[in-house]
Amino acid sequence: MKQHKVYLGLGSNIRPEHFLPTGLDELANLYGPMDVSCVYEGTAIGFEGPKFHNLVVGLVTNSPLTELAPCLRALEFRHGRDPQGDKFSSRTLDIDILTFDNYAEMTAGIVLPREEITRNAFVLRPFAEIAPDLVIPGQTQNLAALWRQYDATTQPLAPVTLNWQAMTLPIFQL
């Protein structure tokens, strides 16, 4: 069975101190050990709402993308996400597939790699923490270099602590 390296972006702006750890617990139960970034607080993008807490995780799965995507969507719903909620709205748990192996295509209605990786600080900074040397399809530089060149003043982030599995997620220095 083929193993796939996957990176996910997680976010919450409704009780993130509850929904992010419970989402991480379920991901760990489903997929095993994960690389987990720090958590960052930033303003909502695309709508007015409470600030989001965001992080990136890396995991390995045997599931093809066509099975992984609906599984993650169901996980969001189990953790209180409104199935009829607007794209730009507050949410308990949001999980986005950022990359799936080196796919550079639209599969199962998902464009990979996700365009927000290089556009949004709340994705690029934590992604660069856990996979600094990764060059995503369509880019010529690794994530660490892309983050160094990013104008972080356009989307300020503040590191926040998150308690998960009896530990406080660390604050990386990039």
N, C-alpha and C positions, 0 to 999 in steps of 0.2 A: 504494500500500500504506500503510495507516494505521500511524503510529508511536505507541507507547505509552510513557508514563513510568512506570517501575517502581522501587520501593524494596525492597531486600532486607535482611534481618537475617542476618548470618553469625556462627556461633559454633563453638567447639571447646574441648574440655577434655582431649583426647588429642593430644599433640604439636602444640599450636596454632601454634608457630613454624614448623612445616613445612606443616600442612594449610591454614591460612588463606592464606598466600602462593600455594600451588599452586592453591587454589580461586579466588583472585582472578585468577591468570594465566589460568585456563580461562574465567572469566567475561569477562575483557578480550578474549580471543581470539574468543569467541562474539559478544559484543555491542559491542565497541569501547570508547571512552573512558567512564570512570565517575567519579562523585563518590564519594570514599572518606573515611569518617570516621576519627577516631582509634580506637584499640583500647582497650577497658576490661576489666579483670579483676574478676570478681565471683563470689560463691559460687553453687554450683548451686542451682537452685530446683526443689522437688518431689522431691528425692532427695539422699542423701549422696554426694558425689563430689568429685573435684578441681575447683578453680576453673576457670571458663570465661573465655575471651577472646572478646569480642564486638565487632562493628562493624556499620555500616550502609553500604550502597552504593546509589547511584542510577544507573540506566542507561536507555537507550532501546532498544526492540526493535520489530520489525515482527511478532513472533509474537503471536498471540492467547493469552489466558490458558490456554486448553485445550491449547496446545502448549508454552507456557513451563513450566507446573508439572511435567509429566513430564520435561522436559529437565533442570530443576534437580534433580529427584529422582535421575535417572540420574547427574548430576554428583556428588551426594553419595555414591552407591554406588561410582563410579569412584575416589573418594578415601577409600575404606575404611569408609564407614558401613555398619553391619550392617542388612541389609534386615529382619531379624526382631527387631531391638533394641526394647526397651521405649521408650515415649514419654519417660519420665523416666529417662534413663540417660546414661552418658558417651558421647561421640561424637567421631569424628575431624573431621567437617564437617557442620554443620547449616545449611541455607539455608531461610529462611522468607520468603515473599512478604508484605511488610507492606502495600503499597498497589499498585494497578494502575490507572493513570489516577485517575478519581474513583469507581471502583466502590464501591458500598455494598450488597453482596448476597452470597449464597453462589453461587459459580460453580465448577464442577469440584471440588466438595467443599471449597472454600476459602472461609472467611468473610473478607470484606474490608470495610473495612480490618481488619487483624489486631488483635484485642482487647488483645494484650500491649503495644501501642504506649504506651498511657497507664498501664498497670499496672506495667511493669518498667523500672527505671532503665537497665538494660543495652540497652534498645531506644530509649527516649525520649531519653536524653542524646546518643548519637551521631546519631540521626535529626535532632534539633534543631540539631546542628552543621552538617549539610550541607543542610538545608532549613528554616531557621529561620522563614521566612515562610509555609510551607505550612500550610493549614488542612485537616485530613483530614475526610472525610465523617463527620458525627455530632458534630463539635466546633464550637465557636464561636470558639475562640482558636487562634492559630498554635502551632506546635511549640515555639518559643522561650518563649512565655508559659506553655505547659503545663509545660515543664521548670522554669522559675523558680518555679512553684507546687508542684512535686513535693517531697515530703519525702524528700530524698536520704539521710537517716539510716536509713531503713527498709531500704534495699538499697545499702550502701556500694559504691562503685566506685573502682578505682585505675587511672589511665592507665598503659598499658604500651607499650613500643616494639615495632614490628613492622617487620622489614626486608622490603621488597617492591620488586622491579624496581630494585635498586641505590639505594633510598632508604629512609629511616626515616620511617614515617608520623608526621605532626606531632601535637603535643598542642594541642588547641584550648582556649581559655579562654572559658567561657560565663559 
